[in-house]
Amino acid sequence: MILLSSISKVIQAFSGLLQVDIACFDKNGRILAATEDYITLKGMKVHVPFFEKIYGNHITLLHQPGDMNMCEGCHFFHKCPSKAELIQDMMFNGEKFGYLSFVSLSSDNKSVLIDQKDFYTEWLTRLKDIIISILRDSNEFKSNLSPVYSSGNYIFGESNAFKYITQLVKKMRNSTSTVLITGETGTGKSMLAKYIHENSTVSEGPLVEINCASIPESLFESELFGYESGAFTNARKGGKKGYFESADNGTLFLDEIAEIPIHLQSKLLKVLQDGIIQRVGGTSVKKVNARIIAATNQPLEKSIQEKKFRSDLFYRLNVIPINIPPLRERLLDLPVLVEEMMENLKHRSGKYFNSYTSGFMEALTSYHWSGNLRELENVIEYSMNFENDSTLTEASLPPYLLDSYNLNLNLGKNIELVGMEREIIMQKLNLYGNSYNGKLMVAKDLGISVRTLYRKMDKLQIES
């Protein structure tokens, strides 16, 4: 993380000096560092096809970001927050390090950036040289350390819910307080736990993840706290560390925390309170320093009422509660998520895609997403496998989702037709009157019998 911190400090200093927003990306289009306004408005990743086209041009001035042919397929196409960008690829001895961009996010700043292009170009080159020197000398870069916002985490989005979560993680970066993550199955609780760990003071330590539902009850205590040699039949010679010891000076992620047996919850509570564990069959105790993140898809308050979960353990875990909304409540994030998944799945599918049609996104937006991110990832992978072109379309979608989309379209059309029919009958009744003779005239105009008119009026809830 020292690498990212160094680049970020340099960028912030240059931004303050030159009064321009700055973003630095690696060669895969993922952000290394950027000014806060840039991240807020544009997110953490660029459109990869656009990114690849600028290599070799060294310096490119974009007068109309988002409105160029190379921007097609980007979720900011025709609506880019950038007003102008001065971009330079970061290359040294033929090696690609990424690219650097000076960005104007306002119309006033746009004219300054364009009018003083030579001035900003000189400073862009100076900053590029500094960043390349940091990258070349860094062991972190040579070992391909992922950036803070690492690819595959899917912690991206434009929705207010996810902006709130990312801001919350940023605020508690120096904290080791316990976090309780709640949300439906497939919303990305384990990914958020990893994201929190990577952005914490214990990020250099291990992240140990256990699924509490997958451990047999008879082995739960020994798996969690470890055991000494001879503690039970078939116990490993020399004993075994438990998950708490393995996560010492790091993070222990307890997924599906509601599945912990009730008789073991008091022992877990004690460890959370004093940080001391005792192995099964052991007589000595050991102090461990593990940051706890727990997660559940069940309402723990209900489990407490049913006497399945201790209230004191709940309050010990619920220090910093974070609820991940289901995907159907954060549809604004779909374009960013889809692009990220397309990028991550290209090696698994053996295909590269750079865009999708509006119909493809409309189909995704109209779906309920009961499986959340996990289901979305499956849909994107399916679509990438069965699409022969470089653009995902409605025809690429799994049959069940496409059928759901077509059903919604037909339902919408039927509702629209019903509304139009009701409006026409109401207009005719206002013209000829609501008497029997008036209805005869309405029926004649519509080419139906008066009996059919009465049935339609009853069905459409038009008062006679």
N, C-alpha and C positions, 0 to 999 in steps of 0.2 A: 504493500500500500504506500510505501515511501515514494515509489516512482510516480504514482498518480498525484500524490500530495505535492511533489516538486513541480510537476507540470501545471497543476492547478494554480499554485502560487505565482508562477511566472505569468500565466495567462491573466490572472486577476490584476497583476501589476501593470501589464501592457494595456489592459482594457481601461483601467483608471487613467493612465497616461494619455491614451489616444482617444478616449471617449467613443469607443466602438465595442460592440459585442463580439466575442471570439469563441470559436469552437474548434477542438482538435479531435480527429477521429483516427482510429487504427485502420489498417488496410482492408478490414472486413466491414467498415462502415459503422463500427460501434464507437461510442464516445469514450474518450480518455479523460477529457476535462472541457469545461465550457463555463461561460458566465451564467448566472442564475436566470436571467431573463430569457436567454436562449433555450435553456432546458425547459423552462415553464411553457414557452410557446411552441417549441419544435420537438421536444422529446429527446430521446437518448440514442437515436439511430437515423442514419440517412438512407435514402433510396439507393440500393446497391448498383443497379444498372447505370444510374446517373454518375455515381461515384467512380465506377470503372472507366467511364468515357473521358474523364478529365485527366487521367494519368498520361503523362507525356506532353501535356500542354503547358505545364509548369505554372503559369498564372492565367487565370480566367476571370473576367469580369462579367457577372450576370446582372443585366439590367432589369430582367423580368423573371425572377425565380418563380417556379411553379407553372409558368405559362409557355415553356419551351417543349419541343417534341421529346427531348430526353427526360422530361419530368413525368411523362405519361406512365401511369402505373403507381406513382407515389400517392399516398393518401392525402398529400397537400396539393395535388394537381389542381390548378386554377384557384387555389385558396391558400397559397403559401404565406406564412407570417413575415417572411423575409421580403424586404423591399428592394434590396440589392446585396450582392455578395461578391467579395474578392477572394478567390480561392487559389491556393497553391498546393501542388502535390509535394509530399515530403519524400524525396528520393536521395539516396547517397550511394555512389558507386554501383548504380543499377539496382539497388535494393529498395523495395517499397516499404516505407514506414507508416504511411497513412496520408492524411491531408489536413490542411489548416485553412481556416476561413475567417475573414473579417466580415461581419454581418451588420447591416443596418435594418433595424426593426421598426423604423418610423420613416415617414416621407421626408421629413426635414433632414434626417441623418443620411438618407439616400443621396440627396443632391451633394452633400459634403463628400461622401465616399466616392462618388463618380467624378466630381470636379477636381478632387485632390488625389486622383488615382495614383500618380507617381509617388507622392508622399507616402501613402499607405502601402504601396507595393514595396517600397524600401524597408519599412518597418515589418511588413509581413515576412520578408526574406530573413531579416535579422531574427525574428521570433522563431522561424522555421529552423534556422541553424542551431539555436539554443535548445529547442525541443529534441532535435535529432541527436545532439550531443548527449542529452540526458538519456534518451532511449538506447543509444549505442553502448553507453557505459553501464547500463543497468542490467544486473543479473535477473531482475524480475521480468524485464522485457524478453531477454534471451530464453527464459523458461516459459514464455507465453502465458504469463499470469493473466487471468481474466480481469477486466476492469471492474470497478465497483458495481456497476450495473451490468452484470454478466449476461452473455447471450444464453438463452434457454430458460431464464428465470420467469419470463413472461410478467415481470413486475413493471409493466408499461401501461400507459393509457392516458386518455384525455378527460375521463370522467372525474367529477369532483370527489367521488369516493376514493379513487386511487391517488389523486393528488393529495388528499388528506392523509392517506396511509404513508406515502413516501415522505411527506413533511414530518409525520410523527416519528418515523424511523430516523430521520435526520436529527430531530430534536433529542432523541434518546441515545445518540451515538456514543456518548461518554458514560452511559448507564449500564449497569449489569442487573437491573431489576428484572423480576420474573414477568414473563409475558404470556397471556392466554389468548390464543387465536381461535376464533370460532367461525364457522361457515359450513355451507353444504359440502357434500362429497364432490371432489373434483374442482374445487374453487382455487386450489393452489396453496394450501396451508403449509405444506412442507417446503414449497418454493419460497414462500414469504419468510419462513423460519431461517432458511439458508441466507436470504437477503439481509435479514436482521443481523445474523451472525457475521456476515462479511462486512457489515457496516458498523461494527462494534469494537470496543477496546480489546476484546478477546478473540479477534479475527485470526490472529496468528496461532491460536490454539485449535484443538480438534473440534469438529462438529460431529457429535455422535447422535444418530437418529434411531429410535426404536419404535416399533408399532406395538402398543400395549395389547392389542387384540390378538396378536399373532403368537404370544408367549403362553404356553400352558400354565395354568394356575399353580401347579405343583413346582414349577421351575421359576416362578416369577421372582421370588425373593433372592434366589441365588444368582439369577441373571442380572438383577438390578444392583445388588450389593456385593456380589462375588461370593466365593466360598474358599475354605481352607482345605488342604489335603486331608482325605479321610472323613470329610464332613458327612458323606452319605455314600451309598453303594455306587460304584463306577465314577466317583469323583476323581478328577484329573490329579495326578501326582504333582505336588507343588502348589495346588490350588489354582484359582482363576480370578482375574480381575472382573469386577462387575461394570456395568455401564457408567456408574457414577465415577469410578476411578479412571475409566478410559477417557471421560470427558473433563478430567481435572485441568483447570486453567483454560477451559474452552466452553463449549455450549452443549448441553444435553437437551435434545428435542424429544419430548414424550408425546407421540402422536396417539390419537384415540385414547386420551387420558381417562375417559369415562369407563373404560373397560378394566381398570385396575381393581382387583378384588377388594371388597370392603374391609376385610380383616388385615390387609396390607397397607391400607391408606394411612393408618396412624403411624406406621414406620416411615412412610414416605414423608409425611408431615414433619416428623421429627428431624429428618435429614434436611429438609428445606429450611427448618428453623435454625438449626445449629451447624449445619454443614459437616456433620460427623457421621461416618458410616462404620458398620461392623460387619465383617464377612460372616456368612453362615458357617457355623462350627468354629469360629474364631473367638479369641478372648480379648484381643487388642482392638483399639479403635483408630481411625485415621481421619484426619481433616482433609476434606476435598473442597475445591473452589470451582464449582461448575455453574455457569449461568443456565437457568432453567427456562425453556420455552415449551409450553404445553399447547395441545390443539385438540379440538373435538368438533364433531358434526352434530352432537346431541345437546339439547338444552340442559345444562347441569342443574339449573334451578329445579327442573322437574325431577331429575334424579335424586336431588336432595329431599324433595317431598316424598319420594317413594322409598327413602332410606337406603338408596343404593350408592350415594356419594356423600361424604362428610362435608358439612357446611364449613368447618374450620379449614379444611384442605382447599375448598373452593376459594375462600377469601385469601388464603396464602398464595394461590396461583393467579388470582384475578387482580394482580397489582396494576398491570398495564393491559387492559383488554383491547383487542383489535378484532373487529368483525369484518370478514371479507364478503362483500355482497355477491350474490349469484350473478352469473354472466348475463342473464336476461335483464338485470337491473343496471348493467354497465355496458350497454350496446355501443355507446360512444367509443369504447376501447377496441371494438372489433377490428377496424382497419389496422391499427398498430399491432394487435395480436396476430392477425392473419399474416402480415408481412414478416413478423419475427418467426412465426412457425414455418412459413415457406422457406426462409433462410436456413433454419435449423434442420429441416427435413429433407433438404435437397440431396444430402449424401445418402440418406436411407432410401429415398425413392429413386435415386440415380438420375434425377431430372432437375433442371433449373427453370424456375418460373420468375418472371419479372413483373407480372401484372395480373389483374383480374377484372372482369367486366362489372358494370354497375348492377346487372341482373344477379350475378353471383353474390355480391354483397347484400343486395335486397333480400335474397333467399335466406342468407345467414341471419339478417336482422329480424326477419319475420318468424324465426324458429324460437321455440321455448327454452332450449338448452338445459334440460333436466340434469345432464351429465357435466355441465359447466366446461371448464378449460380442457378437461380430459377428453370429453366428447368432441369439442372443437378441434383438438389436435388430431383425433382419429379421422374427422371429416376432411381436414386439410390434407392429411397423408393419403387418404383414399382418392381425393380429387387429383392430387399430383400423380398418382400411379396410373389413373385411367384417362388423363388428358394428354393428347398427342401434341397439341400446340404449346406455345410458351405462355399462353394466357389461360387462366382458370375461368370457366363459364358455368352457367346453370347446368349444362349437360355433364359437367365433371362431377357433380354432387352425387352422393349415395342416393339410391332410389327412394328410400324412406323420407329423406329430407326434401327431395325434389317434389315428391307427392304432397308433402305437407305444404310446401310453397305454392304449388298449383291449386290446392284446396283453398288456401287463404285468398289467392287471387280471385278464384271463382266466387267465393263467399263475399268478397268485397264488391265484385261486380253485381251479384244478386242483391246485395243490400242497396247498392246505388240504383238499380232498376226498380226495386220496390219503392224507394223514396221518390223516384221520378213518377211512378204510376200514381202514388198517393197525391202528389202535387198536381198532376193533371186532373184527377177526379175532383179535387178540392176547387180548382179553378173553374171547371165546368159547373159545379154546383153553385158557386158564387155568381156565375153568369146567368144560369137558368132558374135558380132558386131551389129550395130544399123540399118543395111540395112533390106530390106524386107526379104531376104533369111535368114538373121541372126535371125529375129523374128520368122520365120517358125521353125528354129531349137530350139529356146527358148520355143515356144508353144509345140513342140513335146516332149521336155524334161519334161515339166510341166504337160503333159497330157491334154492340153486344146486346143481349136481352136485359130487360130491367131486373129480372131475377138474378142474373149474373152480376149485375151492378150491385145489388143488395149484398150478395155474398162477398164481393170485393170490399165493399164498405165495411162490412163486419170484420173481415180479415185484417184490413188496414186500420181498423179502429177509428173510422170516420163516423161521427155522430149523424144519425139519420134525422 
